[in-house]
Amino acid sequence: MLSIVVYNKLIEVAAMDITSGSTVSNMEQTASLLNHNVSFNSSIELTPTCGELSTASIPDLSFSLTETERRKLQKRHITTANSTIDVGNQQNCSKSLEQSSWMEEDEEDEESENVISIEDTLDDHTKLKEQDEEEKKEEQKQEVLKLQQSDINEDQQMEIDELQQMEQMEQVQLEKMEEQLQHVAVAPPPVYFERQLIELGRRCWPSTALAQHYTKGCYWSPDGTCLLVPVHLDGMHVMELPLDLYSANSISTERSLSKMQSAVHVPEGGTVYDCVWYPLMNSQQPESCFWLATRQHEPIHMWDAFDGRLRCSYSGYDEVDEVVAAISLAFANDGEKIYAGYKRCIKIFDTSRPGRSYDEYPVKFAISCMAQNMEHPHTVTCGNWRGYIQHFDLRCPPKQGPLFTLGGHTAGITQLRYGTDASSNWQLFSGARKCPKLLQWDMRNYKQPLHEFQRQVNTNQRIQFDLCPQQPWLASGDTEGGLNLWNLSDGKEIEAMQLPLHADCCNGIGFHPSLPILASSSGQYHFIADNNQQQEVHNNTTITDSQDSTQLEAKSSVSYENAVLLLWCGHSTEAIK
């Protein structure tokens, strides 16, 4: 056994509370002392509290421990020391750990930044080369663009200079034109029937008792370049307008007559019932230059206005599948449909589809003539041989019948015509055979006609009338050969102006679409008292070959005038002698 004397200072260190926060060095010293066997004397007096030791002198102590007790004491001191260190320095340790982690990360970043790999150096080198190449390309592009811009600027400057020169030239020309127009008097619009009518041209057809070649109306083409004239037993003739009349503002009274030669002649194939021009005809477009005609025992034929050839046919069939000739014809306003009047139906053909393909609209009476309003393309106004005017809506079923029916005429309707301008588009004009009346209707209030115009119509022949497209004039022929004119702007009391034109029946009247020119045709069928005698007609005079010609001349003499006239009804000038 070893005896150890423990001094006061050492006892104070050993007796301190475990939680007093002593340093690690003092604990190590006490532990070194406890490693020896110590024996306590019975004379030691302890203070009542563990934390307080008496300041009096402590007698010397001696004690001894076994090996197992020493180990327990060591383990206890180690655990207590660790717990005090962990509890007291927990925050400091966490902060120190965070700082250490930050420092390690910073050091790693610095090391990674400081470390240079070979691949990075190669990539940087290639990138530098690519950048240099791109810079060179951009410089080249900029140089090329500069050159192009310089060229473009030069071209633009040249174009600008040329345009400026052209503008200057145009301004000079306009100034010259204005100066010329100031010296030239502007022609006033033509005034119709202000002075005497001037004959521009004439065409006659000879006739005999066996072959009477009388005309059957006249029809101007929509562009005004030619005139269509059907002639009995001589087919159809197309005559062109004289060239000097296209730009004429006035005509001299001494102008020589033009020869009205036929530019196109379609030979006779049957009695011509009706004919109509294509409404959109234009001589600059040859495909639009044609007309339709219906003849006895034939389908509807389309004829070329340049060479007279047959383009196509539109065939209508009856109940026994036989071709039937149409009585009347009319185009739709847009020219896409053809309306053909038959005895018991209206057949509607597509202009672009010739043949026997058509739509049929049944009616009760034979359709003698037709007209269509500009504002209502689905309706058709029809006249019949019973003397009635019926207005049909082709969208309605046929069982519904006409929308309304107009009367007023004593015989069959021969012609219907709507007004030419917007103000008279709702006004319908109608004429009939063996009826001395021309009636003007307002289709918005059709209880009674607006006006009634008188003319002489003593036969079953169709006597045409026409409306002037530029001024409010209504013109009509009569069976006595006279021209009847009415100025529709006079109001309610409209008086007729009668002018003798022909020695025979004036059956055709037509205003030119744009010029102050009026066309008229004459002729009719004459019943001869003695048909056994041969008769020849020369210059509208009949000569009989018989033994007693003087006695039979009064009975068999007939004055034939089968002629077409062109009359100037605008401004005229007298020739200076």
Summary of the structure (lengths in Angstrom):
residues: 577
radius of gyration: 61.8
end to end distance: 183.0
largest distance: 208.3
contacts: 1595
relative contact order: 0.09
helix: 26%
strand: 29%
